[in-house]
Amino acid sequence: MAVTEDGEVAGSVSGGCVEGAVVSEALDVLATGDRRMVSFGYSDDEAFSVGLTCGGTVHLFVEPLDW
């Protein structure tokens, strides 16, 4: 996933369930320049209750890209 400083997004991470949170993290990283590891996850029971087919955890390294 790539996020611009004005919030434009190309690509995805999970197909929808954590995209908003990832964009927020990316915008903060762009503003501060601080790289970070972030994790998002749902148990199988939590995932099913919000309409996902399974749970799990995704770990992302978010960093600014200087073209």
Secondary structure, 3 states (H helix, E strand, C coil): CEECCCCCEECCCCCCCCHHHHHHHHHHHHHHCCCEEEEEEECHHHHHHCCCCCCEEEEEEECCCCC
